[in-house]
Amino acid sequence: MCLKRDIYHGRLLCPFAEAAYLGACIVQAELGDYDPEEHPSDYIRDFKLFPKQSLKLERKIMEIHKNELRGQCAAFAELNMLQRAHSLETYGVDPHPCKDFTGSTAFLGFTATGFVVFQGNKRIHLLKWADVSKLKFEGKTFYVIGKKLVLTFHTSTPAACKHLWKCGVENQAFYKCAKSSQIKTVSSSNIFFKGSRFRYSGRVAKEVIEASSKIQRDPPEVHKSICEVPLFSACLLTPNTSSNHSSRLRPPSKSKFTTKSDILFTKVFKQM
């Protein structure tokens, strides 16, 4: 599952309590209910759930697995994990680590709404795509130029900064433009300096949504069949309404037998 991979690689930023619950859901889906005879005191260590998995986090995961998730099947545990992850602000965001102008660690991301900045697992900035005028980079410095402000961030290497810029302009074009034909080649610098250039290819979000709405899908075919129950089986399934067997089990008429079930019924009836 992609969500498990994102959790393991640290791409889903979340608080301690949420991380423990997500980890417990993974354990419940893998092992089922906690059993003290099968699970030793350190059984959580066998699971590599997070990039930085402390003993405190493992104990909290074990506590939730023991007490809160008992009785949940694997499918239900995974559903709970998806629902809890979906409620997080960082869900669906690929975080890019960097430093802000104060030197503090920050994570930058791009969503359908716009450009977001996280410190730890809390969102501190949201700049909608309509308010983003330009994205550019120079060396290790990444700039987000808005209509009313300019945000500056510093990456570890120029290559990381270039990758961040490409992700930004690609997401901006995909979510902001109405048609792919409107997208122009983007440059990382101005016309007087040589810089990186990026050309978007493919459809944008609005085009994908419009195309999917026009897809004609045939309704599923449902075939119904009648299950024929033999006479003898139907008699055995008749509810007991009287203590007298002869009153609820009646032999067939004296007409010619046509089925093996009728013959078998008569033999059993005579033995009662």
Secondary structure as GFF3:
##gff-version 3
##sequence-region A 1 272
A	DSSP	alpha_helix	2	8	.	.	.	ID=ss1
A	DSSP	alpha_helix	16	31	.	.	.	ID=ss2
A	DSSP	three_ten_helix	43	46	.	.	.	ID=ss3
A	DSSP	alpha_helix	55	67	.	.	.	ID=ss4
A	DSSP	alpha_helix	74	86	.	.	.	ID=ss5
A	DSSP	beta_strand	96	99	.	.	.	ID=ss6
A	DSSP	beta_strand	105	110	.	.	.	ID=ss7
A	DSSP	beta_strand	114	119	.	.	.	ID=ss8
A	DSSP	beta_strand	122	128	.	.	.	ID=ss9
A	DSSP	three_ten_helix	129	131	.	.	.	ID=ss10
A	DSSP	beta_strand	132	138	.	.	.	ID=ss11
A	DSSP	beta_strand	141	146	.	.	.	ID=ss12
A	DSSP	beta_strand	150	154	.	.	.	ID=ss13
A	DSSP	alpha_helix	158	176	.	.	.	ID=ss14
A	DSSP	three_ten_helix	180	182	.	.	.	ID=ss15
A	DSSP	beta_strand	186	187	.	.	.	ID=ss16
A	DSSP	beta_strand	197	198	.	.	.	ID=ss17
A	DSSP	alpha_helix	205	213	.	.	.	ID=ss18
A	DSSP	alpha_helix	231	236	.	.	.	ID=ss19
A	DSSP	alpha_helix	245	248	.	.	.	ID=ss20
A	DSSP	alpha_helix	260	271	.	.	.	ID=ss21
###
